[in-house]
Amino acid sequence: MRFYLVYVMVIYRAKELKEPVTLQKQVPNHSLSIVLTGGSSFTGAGLASELAKQGYHVKACLSQSMNSYAGYQAERIRRLPKTVQILDSLRSEQNHLSDLAKTLPPSAWIWHHHWMQNYQSPNYDWALFEKTCLYPLASWVHSLPIGSQIIYSGTFFEPDEGGHSAPSTRTPYAESKALVWKHLQDLCHQKNVLLKKVVIPHPVGSLEDSTRLTSMIVKSLALTKVFEVKTPQNFSDFLTLKSLSEAYAHLIQDPEKLILRPSDQKKTILEWANLILEEVFVKRLNLNDRKILTPKQQTDQTPKGYINSDPFPGDWELVWDDYAELAKKLL
């Protein structure tokens, strides 16, 4: 009998973690403030903006002084709604977030910041990751007042997420994200803090860094009239920032749900590039001389990619409008 109960619990937990969820609409309770780290990043600033528009009291934490940011980061901060309270010069490695937690009432903390420099490289700086993201966790969690909750910003690059768990597909960055999650699980169990997680797929928006895929496609088509897709059969799961924020809001409000894996546009890279060509350049800019090119033969014939499971459909018309404005500035 005991074995049967354990077996049922394991099967139930597996379903909780991996199967698509059927979400019931939550009645928003905006009494719980949201504190978000990584507020200058593309997704961090986007989350702060969208959650504030939904009526939440949002505090966006920055690691540097507000006036020290430039480029896309400065523009993201400038566009934050005035209702977002900006808290700058908070260094996690100096326990500033722990000090902040001691001064605040119970809140929903979105642990979003992470060491991102060279995140795609095998030479990812593990020491700086540990210093800024891993070592500060214990002090911060133990400083949270009773009644707080944590929503961890995970990624579908993590091992056992996105459909890929083979060691050959793991990067140092992916391993680092999984390690933070593991440490948070241990610490929150010790402190009895409610821990949840949003597994972020491929968020899209016009204020993303210029090295991101969609931005590269738009800029290449605007400036050179062509974009070559080198891995046309690879795939990803594209999501608007508004849909991503809705996943966070749902977790904050739902006392039972612990993990969400928001998903929307599941497309190959070739399909995605052609969609951008059609929506931005043909429909909105009336430019029919742009082309998407593909190599005659892929060097790796095995398609690679990451997919989430929980539907969060978004309004893409506004996204395409923003990219069209970006493209017009480049023409």
N, C-alpha and C positions, 0 to 999 in steps of 0.2 A: 504493500500500500504506500509506504514511504517513497519507494522508487517511482511509483506511478505519479505521485504528486510532484516530485522533483522534475520528472519528465515533462509533465504538463506545464510547469512553470517555465522550464527552459524553452519549450516550443512557443509559449505565449510571449516570452521576452524577445525571442527572435522575430516574431511578427511585429512586435512593438517597434523594433529597431529598423526593420528592413522593408516591410510591406507599405505600399502607398496608404495614406491615411484618408479617412472620410471626415472632413472637418465640419463641426457645427458652428454656426455664426455666433461669435461671442459678443456680449453687451460690454462695450468698452468701459473700463474703470480707470479714469485718468488720475486718481488720487495718488498713485504710486509714481514717484519721479523716476526718470531714466537717466542713468549716468553712463556715458559712452566714452571709452578710450579710443585713441586712434582717430580723432575727429577731423584731421586734415587729409586723410586718405580718401580715395574716390568712393569706396563703399561706406566708410565711416561718416563722411560729410553727407553723403546721400541718405543714409539711415537717419542721421540727426534731423535733416530737413524734412523728410517724409513723415517721421514719427511726430515731429512738432506740428506738421499740418494736420495730423490726425487728432491733435488736441493734447498730446502728452507734454509734460514739463520736462524738457531735455537739457541736460548739462553735457557739453561736449568738451572732452579733455584733450589738450594739446601738449606735446612734449617740449615745445620751444615757445619762446615769446611770440605773441601773435604777429608782431611787426617783422619778424625775421623770415616769414615764409614768402616764397616767390613763385611765379609761374602758375601752374594748375592748382597747386596747394593754396596759394593766396586767393585765387579766384573762387575756389570752393568755399573757403572761410568767408569771403566777402558775400557770397550768395546765401549763406545760412540765414534762415528767418530770424527776425529780431527777437522772437520769443525764445530762441535757443541761448542759453547762458554759456558763454565760452570761458573755460578755465584753462589758462595757458601756463607754460613753464612747469609742468608737472612731470618730473622724471621718475619713472617707475623704479629705476635702479637706486634711487636715493630715498625710496619709500614714501614719496610724496602722495601716491595713491592711498597708501595705508593711512597716512595722516589725514587725508581728505575723508576717508571712510569713517573715521572716528568722529567727524564733525557733522555728519549727515544723518537724517532719519532713515529708517529702512527704505531701500530703493531697489530698483531693478538695474543691476549693473550689466552692461554689455561689454565683455572683455574682448575688444576688437583689435587692439594694436598688436603688431608682431614685427619682428625684424625682417624687413622685406628686401633690403639691398642684395642684389645678385641672387634673388630667390630661385631663379631658374637654373642657376649654375651649380655644378658639382663642388665649386669652391665657396659655397655658402658659408658665411662666417658663424660657425657654431658657438664660439666663445661670446660674441656679442649677443647672439640669441639668448644664451643662458643668462647673461648679465641683465638684459632688459626685459625678458619675458618669462623666464623660468624661476630664477632665484627670488624675485619679489613676490611670488605668489603666496607663500606661506604667511608672511607678515600681513599682506592685504586681506586674505580670507579671514584670518583671525581678528582683523580689525572691524569686520562688518557687523553692524548691529543685528540683533535678533529680528527676524522678519524680512531680511534682505533675500534677494535671489540673484543668481548669476546666469546670464545667457552667454555662452561661449560661441564665438564666431569660428566655426570649423570650416573645412574646405573639402570638396570632393576629390582633391588630390591625396588626402590622407589614406594610409593603408586601410584596406577593408571598406573604403568608401568609394562611390562612383563606379563600382563594378570591377575595380582593379586592386588586387592584393598581392600579386606576384612581386618578389623582391626586386626583380629587374626593372619594374616600373616605379619604384620608390625613389624619391629625391631627398636630399638632406632637409629641404624645406618641408616636404610632406611629413617626414619623420618628426621634425620639430613641432609641427602643429599637433600631431598625435600625442607627443610627449606632454605638451601643456595640458591637453584634455585628460590624460591619465593622472597627472599630478592634481588637477582640479578635482577629479573624482575622489581621490584619496583625501584631500584636504577638506572638501565639503562633507564627506562622510564623517570625518573627525569632529567638525564644527557643527554638524547638522544644518548646513546651508543648502537650500534648494538650488540644484544645478540643472541647467537645460542647455540645449545646443541647437544652433542652426547650421546646417551644412551648406555652405555657399557654393553655387555652381559657377557660371560665367556671367557676372553682372555686366550690364551694358549701359553706357550713357556718354554724352558728348564731352563731359569733363574728365574722362578717364585719361590715364597717361598715354603719351604718344606712342609708346612701345606696345600697347595692347592691340589685339588683333583687329577689332572693328575700327579703331582710330587709324591704324595703318592702312586698312583697305580704303577708307574714305579719303585719306590724304593722298594716297597713291593714285586713285582714280581722278581726284581733282587736279593734281599737279602734272601727272604723266599720262593720264587717260587710260592707263592699263594697271591691272594688278595680277600678278602671277600667284596662283595657289599651288604651293609646292607639295602639299599633302592633301589632295582633294577628298580622299575617302576618310580621313580622320574626322572625328565628330566631337560635338560639345553640346552643352545644355545652357542656352542663353536666357537671361532673365532681366526684367526691368528693375530699377532700384525701388520703384513703388511696390512691386510685387514682393521683393525681398523684405521691405519694411513691414509688409502685411504679415509675413511669416513670423517676424520678431514680435509684432504686436499680438499675434495669436498665441504665441508661447507665453508671453507675459500674462495674458488673461486666462489661459486655460490651466487649471490646477493639476490636470491629469497628464497632459501631453508633455513629454520630456525632450523629444528630438523631432525636428522637421527638416526635410530635404526638399526645399522648394524647386520646382521644375516648370519650364514653359516651352521654349522653342528648342526641340531636339533636332539638330541638323548637322549634316556634314559641313566641312569648311567650304567646300565648293557651293553647296546649297546656300550657305550663309552669305558668301560673297556675291552670289547672283541676286539674292534678296536685297542686299544693300544697293547693288547696282540699279535694280528695278525701282525700289521705293525712294531712294534719295536722288539719283541722277536722272532717271527717266521720268518718273511721275512728278517729282517736285521741281526739278531744275530743267526739265525738257532737254536733256543732253543725251543724245542717242549715239554718240561717237566713242563711248567708253567701252572697254572690253575686259573680260575676265579670262586670263590665260591659264592653262594647266600644262605641266610637263608631259612629255610623251610617255614617260614611264616613271613610276614612283620607285625610289630606292628601296623603300620598305613596303611590301605589298600587304602587310597586316594592318588593317585600320586600328587606330588607337583613339581613345577618348574617354570621357567621363560623363555619366548620366545620373541625375537625381530621380526621385520617385513620386514626390508629392505635388500635385498640380496647383500652381499659383499663376493662372493666366493674367497677362498684363495688357495695358493699352499701349500698343506700339506706335500709334499714329504720332503721338507727341514726341516719342524718341526719334522717329524718322524726321520730323520737323526740325528738331534740334541739330541733327546731323546735317540736314540740308543747309541750315544757317552756317554751320561750321565750314561746309564745303564751299559756300558762296564766298566766304572771306578768303579762301585759298585760290579761287579762280583768277 
